[in-house]
């Protein structure tokens, strides 16, 4: 293979913009939505009415101008003659601290007039210093914090973390509004990364003599601009940010929060609160599903899994309905459903249209995402499901036989779903697991001993997006502090080590009885995440040449690079089938064999790996599909040659699985297209069972050799000790048969 041309370096800012372009998924010319501020910060939410009389009272009290601190809002006073612009004001030279002081003073005057205490304060302590702990450096010009989170008096040395930031304000004197859009989006992403159940984030931007109010939620962003001379709207903005409840600025009301961190959660309409033990998976995003998976414990001590996600309304069959069908049928080796819930907000099911007006929705249809050339407005519903079992990632297997056995279980579960008319469509490393509650708790405990104050991401996402590049390749260590500073109370640990019971109990399967204490030889494999699954026998079908689903390193070559042109016209439309999923499972094995040195141990050498080249973006899917095909063409030999020593015994298995999907001298092999193959689930299972038997024999032989070596070592050591006390001055004579035993065992 020829060497690839060197790639141009991509700066951290360019990486962030590339990711945010996909996150926002909308043109920069999205129309302003008048009335957004009134819709979010209503008089009822604030606790008092914003009237012209209130604004006049504020003017009389000097709220809009502080003679001791000549900050730009003073220009909004009605002076005779031409009014000074924001850019011309000499104090507008990155004067974030002056803005924070003015907002705090304004809010205090509002509180005195309406006899209401202000819930939040404003500070500019991080304007010149990035907040520690984020994926990239973020410096909010002015941030809002909950006053109850601050143990003492705020000083210039107080340092904040992202989970304390409730909202923020950006300042700019430039005319170009593009950079501040990316700035606001980047910092919003960092905030949602730290505050997992945040439903939306309000952001204010001072742009010369304008003020832009932006709302980021799971269906995109909305903006409204108005002049700073509009005192009534400015008053509503500050009043909303200072006095509204946490739920009115985007905190999930079905969770109990502590300093921006959810510690308990509800899963149904009852008042039962489940304790969040650990975060197993979190996909932070400004827009999209924002999937979160928690390990939770109910008041009776039973453990379960909670999955929180924002489901697109276009999904005819969402994960909850498919899990309900599988649970009722008793399908093995897939999750089972306990309950599904539409998360409420203010007494109604929470969805993104709750924050949009009907007339605005018609306008947004012209600026929404595109699907097959047709404009589709995005509407997402907040769903939460309670399910089991509790698993550990498959890369925490204990032996190669257990890994292969788990893969057999997963293919068995996939076949059972297929026979019910359900296709998974997203087999990946994160979606393959082992059923083991105790091991997961042990993993959490050991992880906490290393870093008890950081959030858990046991099932970390693969390096398939720029988000991963930002978080792993450009992570910067916090700058050393030259002097002691006051810090707000750090993030609480949601899973203290002494809270795990010695014999943890799992919420039982609704329809399948317990195994009665039967000890299994290996832990069972489980196929997780039916987010992208479909009922393929219904009207909902997935045509790959219009798009595809899956995780990049594991997507089928044919789906990445489908037929085009005349070839497409001659054939039936390409449909995602179980054969493509079986190819994805093979990709998982190839990826693990190349990137792991053993169970849960990442490869540490610097060898350039072919599997790392399979990750990319949707725009270069065809190129990645062709590259992957060139790597696998010779029965995966190019990839298996890069296997670590521990995984070398799986090289033959991977080659035979590849030959099963792409038989030699077949059209499927020639074109690298799984849809042309005759492979079946049973053929895959038969190959893996054959290699499982070989691996078990090798494992048993290795154990016998180890025991024999230990016995020989013990006999040799005992002979030396028994002979030593006879005559300490006489050299020890070792019988020939003992030495031969020792030599043969340790050769």
VOROZA-516761 format. One line per 4 residues: their letters; for each residue x, y, z of C-alpha. Coordinates in steps of 0.5 Angstrom, whole numbers, always signed. Example, Ala and Ser with C-alpha at 12.3 -4.5 7.8 and 13.67 -1.06 7.14 Angstrom:
% residues 2
as = +25,-9,+16; +27,-2,+14
% end
This chain:
% residues 747
xxxx = +0,+0,+0; +2,+7,-2; +4,+12,+4; -2,+17,+5
xxxx = +0,+25,+4; +1,+28,+10; -5,+32,+13; -5,+39,+14
xxxx = -5,+41,+21; -12,+43,+24; -12,+48,+29; -16,+47,+36
xxxx = -21,+53,+33; -22,+50,+27; -24,+43,+30; -29,+46,+34
xxxx = -32,+50,+28; -32,+43,+24; -36,+40,+30; -40,+46,+32
xxxx = -42,+46,+24; -45,+39,+25; -48,+41,+32; -52,+47,+30
xxxx = -54,+44,+23; -57,+50,+21; -55,+56,+16; -52,+62,+20
xxxx = -57,+66,+17; -63,+63,+21; -68,+68,+22; -69,+72,+29
xxxx = -75,+70,+33; -79,+76,+36; -82,+74,+42; -77,+69,+45
xxxx = -75,+73,+51; -82,+74,+53; -84,+66,+52; -78,+64,+56
xxxx = -78,+69,+62; -85,+70,+63; -88,+74,+68; -90,+68,+72
xxxx = -83,+65,+71; -80,+71,+74; -85,+72,+80; -87,+79,+78
xxxx = -90,+83,+72; -85,+87,+67; -89,+94,+66; -87,+101,+64
xxxx = -88,+103,+71; -83,+98,+74; -78,+101,+68; -80,+108,+70
xxxx = -78,+106,+77; -72,+103,+76; -70,+109,+72; -72,+114,+78
xxxx = -67,+109,+82; -61,+110,+77; -61,+103,+75; -59,+104,+68
xxxx = -53,+108,+70; -48,+108,+75; -44,+115,+76; -39,+111,+80
xxxx = -38,+106,+75; -39,+109,+68; -41,+103,+64; -44,+103,+57
xxxx = -51,+102,+60; -51,+109,+62; -51,+111,+55; -58,+108,+54
xxxx = -60,+114,+59; -64,+119,+54; -59,+125,+53; -60,+131,+49
xxxx = -56,+130,+42; -53,+124,+39; -52,+118,+43; -46,+115,+44
xxxx = -45,+108,+41; -43,+102,+45; -36,+101,+41; -35,+109,+42
xxxx = -35,+108,+49; -28,+109,+52; -30,+104,+58; -32,+98,+53
xxxx = -25,+95,+53; -26,+88,+55; -29,+91,+62; -33,+85,+64
xxxx = -32,+86,+71; -36,+93,+70; -41,+89,+67; -42,+84,+72
xxxx = -42,+89,+78; -48,+93,+74; -52,+87,+73; -51,+85,+80
xxxx = -53,+92,+82; -59,+92,+77; -62,+86,+80; -61,+88,+87
xxxx = -65,+94,+86; -71,+90,+82; -71,+85,+88; -72,+91,+93
xxxx = -77,+94,+89; -81,+87,+89; -79,+85,+95; -75,+78,+92
xxxx = -68,+76,+94; -64,+75,+88; -63,+67,+87; -56,+68,+82
xxxx = -50,+73,+82; -46,+75,+76; -38,+75,+76; -33,+76,+71
xxxx = -27,+72,+75; -26,+67,+69; -26,+72,+63; -18,+72,+63
xxxx = -17,+65,+65; -20,+58,+62; -25,+54,+67; -21,+48,+69
xxxx = -24,+41,+67; -27,+43,+60; -25,+39,+54; -22,+46,+51
xxxx = -21,+52,+54; -27,+56,+55; -27,+63,+58; -34,+66,+59
xxxx = -34,+74,+60; -39,+74,+65; -42,+68,+68; -48,+67,+73
xxxx = -48,+63,+79; -53,+60,+84; -51,+64,+90; -53,+58,+95
xxxx = -47,+55,+92; -42,+60,+94; -40,+58,+101; -37,+65,+103
xxxx = -36,+72,+100; -34,+73,+92; -27,+75,+91; -23,+76,+85
xxxx = -19,+70,+87; -25,+65,+87; -25,+60,+81; -31,+57,+78
xxxx = -32,+50,+75; -37,+49,+69; -42,+45,+73; -43,+52,+77
xxxx = -45,+56,+71; -52,+57,+70; -52,+62,+64; -47,+67,+61
xxxx = -46,+73,+57; -41,+75,+52; -38,+82,+50; -36,+84,+43
xxxx = -35,+91,+40; -34,+88,+33; -39,+88,+27; -39,+81,+25
xxxx = -43,+77,+29; -41,+70,+26; -35,+69,+31; -39,+71,+37
xxxx = -44,+65,+35; -39,+60,+35; -36,+63,+42; -43,+62,+45
xxxx = -44,+55,+42; -37,+53,+44; -38,+55,+51; -45,+52,+51
xxxx = -43,+45,+49; -38,+46,+55; -43,+47,+60; -48,+42,+57
xxxx = -42,+37,+58; -41,+39,+65; -49,+39,+67; -51,+33,+64
xxxx = -59,+33,+64; -59,+41,+62; -65,+41,+57; -63,+48,+54
xxxx = -58,+54,+56; -60,+61,+55; -54,+66,+53; -54,+73,+52
xxxx = -49,+77,+48; -47,+85,+48; -46,+87,+41; -44,+94,+40
xxxx = -51,+97,+42; -55,+91,+41; -56,+85,+45; -58,+78,+43
xxxx = -61,+73,+47; -60,+66,+44; -63,+60,+47; -60,+53,+45
xxxx = -64,+47,+46; -64,+40,+43; -67,+42,+36; -62,+48,+35
xxxx = -62,+55,+37; -66,+61,+37; -64,+68,+37; -67,+75,+38
xxxx = -64,+82,+38; -66,+88,+41; -63,+95,+42; -60,+96,+49
xxxx = -64,+103,+49; -70,+98,+50; -70,+98,+57; -76,+94,+58
xxxx = -74,+88,+54; -67,+89,+58; -70,+89,+65; -74,+82,+63
xxxx = -67,+79,+61; -64,+81,+67; -70,+79,+72; -71,+72,+68
xxxx = -64,+71,+69; -64,+73,+77; -70,+71,+79; -73,+65,+75
xxxx = -73,+58,+78; -68,+53,+76; -73,+49,+71; -74,+56,+68
xxxx = -67,+57,+65; -66,+49,+63; -65,+45,+69; -69,+38,+69
xxxx = -74,+39,+74; -75,+31,+75; -68,+31,+78; -65,+33,+84
xxxx = -59,+38,+83; -53,+39,+87; -48,+45,+85; -50,+43,+77
xxxx = -50,+36,+78; -56,+31,+78; -56,+26,+84; -63,+23,+84
xxxx = -67,+22,+78; -75,+20,+77; -77,+15,+72; -84,+15,+72
xxxx = -90,+19,+75; -89,+16,+82; -85,+20,+87; -80,+15,+87
xxxx = -73,+18,+87; -67,+13,+84; -60,+15,+87; -55,+16,+81
xxxx = -49,+11,+82; -45,+13,+76; -45,+16,+69; -44,+10,+64
xxxx = -45,+14,+58; -46,+21,+56; -46,+24,+49; -46,+31,+50
xxxx = -49,+36,+45; -52,+42,+44; -57,+39,+39; -59,+32,+38
xxxx = -60,+26,+42; -56,+28,+48; -56,+20,+50; -54,+19,+58
xxxx = -54,+12,+61; -54,+12,+69; -53,+6,+74; -58,+8,+79
xxxx = -61,+5,+85; -68,+5,+88; -70,+6,+95; -70,-2,+96
xxxx = -63,-3,+94; -64,-6,+87; -60,-3,+81; -62,-2,+74
xxxx = -60,+2,+68; -64,+9,+66; -63,+12,+59; -65,+19,+58
xxxx = -65,+21,+51; -68,+26,+46; -72,+22,+41; -73,+25,+34
xxxx = -81,+25,+32; -79,+22,+25; -78,+15,+29; -84,+11,+28
xxxx = -81,+6,+33; -77,+8,+38; -73,+4,+43; -78,+4,+48
xxxx = -83,+1,+44; -78,-4,+41; -75,-6,+48; -82,-7,+50
xxxx = -84,-12,+44; -77,-16,+46; -78,-16,+53; -85,-19,+52
xxxx = -82,-24,+47; -77,-26,+52; -71,-25,+47; -65,-27,+50
xxxx = -58,-23,+50; -62,-16,+49; -64,-11,+55; -71,-12,+58
xxxx = -75,-6,+59; -78,-4,+66; -82,+2,+64; -82,+8,+59
xxxx = -83,+15,+61; -84,+22,+57; -81,+27,+62; -85,+32,+64
xxxx = -84,+40,+64; -89,+44,+67; -94,+39,+67; -94,+37,+60
xxxx = -89,+32,+56; -83,+36,+55; -81,+37,+47; -77,+42,+44
xxxx = -83,+46,+41; -85,+48,+48; -80,+53,+47; -83,+55,+40
xxxx = -89,+59,+37; -93,+56,+32; -92,+62,+27; -85,+61,+28
xxxx = -85,+54,+26; -87,+56,+19; -81,+60,+18; -76,+55,+21
xxxx = -79,+50,+16; -75,+54,+11; -69,+54,+15; -69,+47,+18
xxxx = -64,+41,+16; -65,+37,+10; -67,+30,+8; -67,+28,+1
xxxx = -67,+35,-1; -74,+36,+3; -74,+41,+9; -75,+38,+15
xxxx = -76,+41,+22; -73,+38,+28; -78,+36,+34; -75,+32,+39
xxxx = -79,+29,+45; -75,+28,+52; -76,+20,+54; -73,+16,+59
xxxx = -73,+9,+60; -72,+4,+66; -68,-3,+64; -64,-8,+65
xxxx = -59,-12,+66; -53,-8,+69; -47,-9,+64; -39,-8,+64
xxxx = -36,-6,+57; -34,-12,+53; -27,-10,+53; -27,-12,+60
xxxx = -27,-20,+59; -23,-24,+63; -21,-29,+57; -21,-30,+50
xxxx = -26,-36,+51; -31,-31,+55; -30,-26,+49; -32,-31,+44
xxxx = -37,-34,+48; -40,-27,+49; -40,-25,+41; -44,-32,+40
xxxx = -49,-29,+45; -50,-23,+42; -51,-26,+35; -56,-30,+38
xxxx = -60,-24,+41; -59,-21,+34; -62,-27,+30; -68,-27,+35
xxxx = -69,-20,+34; -69,-21,+26; -74,-26,+27; -78,-22,+30
xxxx = -77,-17,+25; -73,-12,+28; -66,-10,+26; -61,-7,+30
xxxx = -56,-3,+25; -51,+0,+30; -47,-6,+33; -40,-3,+36
xxxx = -35,-3,+41; -40,+1,+46; -46,-3,+44; -43,-10,+46
xxxx = -43,-12,+54; -42,-17,+59; -48,-18,+64; -44,-17,+71
xxxx = -47,-12,+76; -42,-14,+81; -36,-13,+76; -39,-6,+74
xxxx = -39,-4,+82; -32,-6,+83; -30,-2,+76; -33,+4,+79
xxxx = -30,+3,+86; -23,+2,+83; -24,+8,+78; -26,+13,+84
xxxx = -20,+11,+88; -16,+14,+82; -20,+20,+82; -26,+21,+86
xxxx = -28,+28,+84; -29,+27,+77; -35,+24,+73; -35,+17,+71
xxxx = -35,+15,+63; -34,+8,+63; -37,+7,+57; -33,+12,+53
xxxx = -35,+14,+46; -30,+12,+40; -26,+17,+37; -31,+18,+31
xxxx = -32,+25,+31; -29,+32,+32; -32,+32,+39; -27,+26,+41
xxxx = -21,+30,+38; -23,+36,+42; -23,+32,+48; -17,+28,+47
xxxx = -12,+31,+43; -13,+38,+45; -14,+37,+52; -10,+42,+56
xxxx = -8,+42,+63; -10,+47,+68; -5,+52,+69; -1,+52,+76
xxxx = -4,+57,+81; +2,+62,+83; -2,+63,+90; -8,+60,+94
xxxx = -15,+62,+91; -22,+61,+94; -25,+55,+90; -33,+54,+90
xxxx = -34,+47,+93; -32,+42,+88; -37,+37,+85; -40,+32,+90
xxxx = -38,+24,+89; -45,+21,+87; -42,+14,+88; -38,+13,+95
xxxx = -34,+7,+96; -38,+5,+102; -45,+5,+99; -44,-1,+95
xxxx = -47,-7,+98; -43,-14,+99; -49,-17,+95; -52,-12,+90
xxxx = -59,-14,+87; -61,-13,+80; -69,-11,+79; -71,-18,+76
xxxx = -73,-19,+69; -81,-18,+68; -82,-24,+64; -76,-29,+65
xxxx = -75,-32,+72; -68,-32,+75; -63,-37,+74; -64,-40,+81
xxxx = -57,-39,+83; -54,-43,+77; -47,-41,+76; -45,-40,+69
xxxx = -38,-42,+66; -38,-35,+62; -41,-28,+63; -47,-27,+58
xxxx = -46,-23,+52; -51,-17,+51; -53,-13,+45; -54,-6,+48
xxxx = -58,+0,+45; -63,+0,+40; -64,+7,+39; -62,+6,+31
xxxx = -66,-1,+31; -72,-1,+26; -78,-6,+25; -76,-7,+18
xxxx = -82,-11,+16; -86,-4,+17; -86,+2,+12; -80,+5,+16
xxxx = -74,+3,+12; -67,+5,+11; -64,+6,+4; -57,+7,+5
xxxx = -55,+11,-1; -59,+17,+2; -56,+16,+9; -53,+11,+14
xxxx = -53,+9,+21; -48,+7,+26; -41,+8,+29; -36,+10,+24
xxxx = -30,+5,+25; -35,-1,+25; -40,+1,+19; -40,-4,+13
xxxx = -36,-2,+7; -42,-3,+3; -46,+2,+7; -40,+7,+7
xxxx = -39,+7,+0; -46,+4,-4; -47,+3,-11; -48,+10,-15
xxxx = -49,+12,-22; -51,+6,-27; -50,+1,-22; -55,+4,-18
xxxx = -60,+4,-23; -59,-3,-25; -60,-6,-18; -66,-6,-13
xxxx = -65,+0,-8; -59,-2,-2; -63,-4,+4; -59,-4,+11
xxxx = -59,-12,+13; -57,-17,+18; -51,-18,+14; -48,-11,+15
xxxx = -49,-12,+22; -45,-18,+22; -40,-15,+18; -40,-9,+24
xxxx = -39,-15,+29; -33,-17,+25; -30,-10,+25; -31,-10,+33
xxxx = -26,-16,+34; -21,-13,+29; -21,-6,+33; -20,-10,+39
xxxx = -15,-14,+37; -11,-8,+34; -12,-3,+40; -12,-8,+46
xxxx = -6,-11,+49; -11,-15,+54; -17,-15,+58; -19,-7,+59
xxxx = -11,-6,+57; -10,-1,+51; -4,-1,+47; +1,+3,+49
xxxx = +6,+2,+43; +6,+8,+38; +5,+3,+32; +1,+6,+26
xxxx = -6,+2,+26; -10,+1,+20; -16,+1,+24; -15,+8,+27
xxxx = -16,+10,+19; -23,+8,+19; -26,+14,+23; -28,+20,+20
xxxx = -34,+24,+18; -40,+24,+14; -37,+28,+8; -32,+23,+7
xxxx = -36,+16,+8; -34,+14,+1; -27,+15,+2; -27,+11,+9
xxxx = -31,+5,+6; -26,+5,+0; -20,+5,+5; -23,+0,+9
xxxx = -24,-5,+3; -17,-4,+1; -15,-6,+8; -19,-12,+9
xxxx = -19,-15,+2; -14,-21,+3; -18,-24,+9; -17,-19,+14
xxxx = -9,-21,+14; -7,-14,+13; -10,-12,+20; -9,-19,+24
xxxx = -2,-18,+23; -2,-12,+27; -6,-16,+33; -2,-15,+39
xxxx = +1,-22,+42; -5,-23,+47; -10,-23,+41; -6,-27,+36
xxxx = -10,-33,+37; -16,-30,+34; -13,-28,+27; -16,-34,+24
xxxx = -23,-33,+27; -23,-26,+24; -21,-29,+17; -26,-35,+17
xxxx = -31,-30,+19; -29,-25,+13; -29,-31,+9; -36,-33,+11
xxxx = -39,-26,+9; -35,-25,+3; -33,-32,+0; -28,-33,-5
xxxx = -29,-33,-12; -36,-29,-11; -39,-23,-13; -39,-21,-5
xxxx = -32,-22,-5; -30,-18,-11; -34,-12,-10; -34,-12,-2
xxxx = -41,-12,-2; -45,-16,+4; -51,-15,+1; -49,-20,-4
xxxx = -47,-25,+1; -51,-32,+3; -48,-31,+10; -53,-33,+16
xxxx = -53,-32,+23; -52,-40,+24; -46,-40,+20; -43,-34,+24
xxxx = -45,-38,+30; -42,-45,+28; -35,-41,+26; -35,-38,+33
xxxx = -37,-44,+37; -31,-48,+33; -26,-43,+35; -29,-43,+42
xxxx = -27,-50,+43; -20,-49,+41; -19,-43,+45; -22,-47,+51
xxxx = -17,-53,+50; -11,-48,+49; -14,-45,+56; -14,-51,+59
xxxx = -7,-54,+57; -4,-47,+59; -7,-48,+66; -5,-55,+67
xxxx = +2,-53,+64; +2,-47,+70; +0,-52,+75; +5,-57,+73
xxxx = +11,-51,+73; +8,-49,+80; +9,-56,+83; +16,-57,+80
xxxx = +18,-51,+83; +15,-53,+90; +18,-60,+90; +25,-57,+88
xxxx = +25,-51,+93; +23,-56,+99; +29,-61,+97; +33,-55,+98
xxxx = +30,-53,+104; +30,-60,+107; +38,-61,+105; +40,-55,+107
xxxx = +40,-56,+115; +44,-63,+114; +50,-60,+113; +51,-52,+112
xxxx = +58,-53,+109; +56,-58,+104; +54,-56,+97; +47,-58,+96
xxxx = +47,-64,+91; +40,-64,+86; +38,-71,+84; +38,-71,+76
xxxx = +30,-73,+76; +28,-66,+80; +33,-62,+76; +30,-65,+69
xxxx = +23,-64,+72; +25,-56,+74; +28,-55,+67; +22,-58,+63
xxx = +17,-54,+67; +20,-47,+66; +24,-48,+59
% end
